[in-house]
Structures are given as structure tokens and as C-alpha cells.
Amino acid sequence: MLKNWYDNLPRKIRKIIFLVVVLIIGTFVAYLIWSFSNTYVPDLFANSRQSAWEYAKVIADSVKDTPKNLETIQSLERDGKDEEALTLLVTEAQKNAVAQDAAIKLSGELEKMAKEIPSIKPKEAGQSALVAISSETALIYRLISYNSYLSNLLGLLRDRITGKLSGVEKINQVVDSINNEIDSINKLNGQFVEYMNQFDKNT
């Protein structure tokens, strides 16, 4: 009876019904495969992970040469070459602006990744991803501190040029703080890579 009813339908309607049935069956099969699969990584997580890695690399590259440049700045200061020191520091500040922009974009990708963690299988992989995301989030806060110290150093060098600051003790203290933040940024970025490698092993 059902067959006769189907055969009497217009050909176009029968084609649509056939396609809908195939789609339903395909969806059901895909669901079964997902349900019994040992691993599952949402596409959104994978895409955001790649973007996050790229933005984190921009940040790491932007501070890579900073310790060496800070040594040069301190050397120029000792030699009384304040203008040259300030010029080099302005260059560092410009690189930092690029890092700040990357940090904003990085935070958006980390948020997307975090929202997808409950869907990741197995749970061990999700836990590794969570620790990795936490490391990159901490990196962003360190970058904020780094930016603050860099701005402080810029002000101190300007004070040296105008004669408002006579010694270099404050400058040296700020330089040490900047170097500490860079060490933390590199360490946290390394942790992100380490835990995402663990994530890959579990998936």
C-alpha cells in the first residue's frame, strides 16, 4: 500500500523524499560513528587552535630580540647616548603594538577553543587542551605586564633626556622586570605547545 502511494506521487516529489531519507540515514550513521568513536575533535576547535598558534608565534617573535636590545639600550645609556637609546626603545614599543594586537586575536581564538572542550573525546585530550589554553591565557596577562613595564621604561628614558632623572637604577630595575616577563611569556608558550602535543597523542 505504501509502495503504491509512493509510486503515484509526482516524480519530483519522489526525488525530494528519497533525498530526505538518504540525508536522515546518513546523519544517523554519522551520529552512531561519532557515539562509538574513541576520539572526536570539533572542527571549530581545530581551526581555532591553528589560528591561536599563529598569533602566539607573532607574540613570541615580537619579544625574541628584546633582551638583546635592552642590553644595547643600557649600554647606550651608560655611554650617555640617550637619544639613540630612546630610538631603539621606540622600535621595541612598535613591535609591542603588533604583539598586543595579536594578543587580542589570540584571546578570541582561545575562547572558541574553550567552548568546544566538553565535546572533545577522550576526556584526557580535553584536559590537556584545557591546561594548554590556561597557559596561553596566562601568557596574555604577562604580555599586559610587559607592555606596562615597556611604557614605564620609555618614560624613564625621556626623563633622562630632559634631565628629570639623573641615575640609571630605576631604568635597570625596569629592564630586569621586562626580562622576567619575557622569560614567563616564552615559558608559557612552551607549555602550550607541550600540552597540545599531549592532546595530539590522545586524539
Long-range contacts (C-beta under 8 A, 24 or more apart in sequence): 37-121, 38-121, 38-122, 39-121, 39-122, 39-125, 39-202, 39-203, 40-119, 40-120, 40-121, 41-120, 41-125, 41-203, 42-116, 42-119, 42-120, 44-112, 44-116, 45-112, 45-113, 45-116, 45-117, 45-119, 45-120, 45-129, 48-109, 48-110, 48-112, 48-113, 48-116, 49-109, 49-113, 49-196, 51-105, 51-109, 52-106, 52-109, 52-110, 52-113, 52-136, 53-196, 55-102, 55-103, 55-105, 55-106, 55-109, 56-102, 56-106, 56-136, 56-139, 56-189, 56-192, 58-98, 58-99, 58-102, 59-99, 59-102, 59-103, 59-106, 59-139, 59-143, 59-185, 59-189, 60-185, 60-186, 60-189, 62-95, 62-96, 62-98, 62-99, 62-102, 63-95, 63-96, 63-99, 63-146, 63-182, 63-185, 63-186, 66-92, 66-95, 66-178, 66-182, 67-179, 67-182, 70-175, 70-178, 70-179, 73-157, 73-175, 74-168, 74-171, 74-172, 74-175, 77-157, 77-160, 77-168, 77-171, 78-168, 82-157, 82-160, 82-161, 83-161, 85-157, 86-154, 86-157, 86-158, 86-161, 89-150, 89-153, 89-154, 89-157, 90-154, 92-150, 93-150, 93-151, 93-154, 96-146, 96-147, 96-150, 99-143, 100-143, 100-147, 103-140, 103-143, 103-144, 106-136, 106-140, 107-137, 107-140, 110-136, 110-137, 120-203, 122-202, 122-203, 124-202, 125-199, 125-202, 125-203, 128-195, 128-196, 128-198, 128-199, 128-202, 129-195, 129-196, 129-199, 131-191, 131-195, 132-191, 132-192, 132-194, 132-195, 132-196, 132-199, 133-192, 135-188, 135-189, 135-191, 135-192, 135-195, 136-188, 136-189, 136-192, 138-188, 139-184, 139-185, 139-188, 139-189, 139-192, 142-181, 142-184, 142-185, 142-188, 143-181, 143-185, 145-181, 146-178, 146-181, 146-182, 146-185, 149-174, 149-177, 149-178, 149-181, 150-178, 153-178
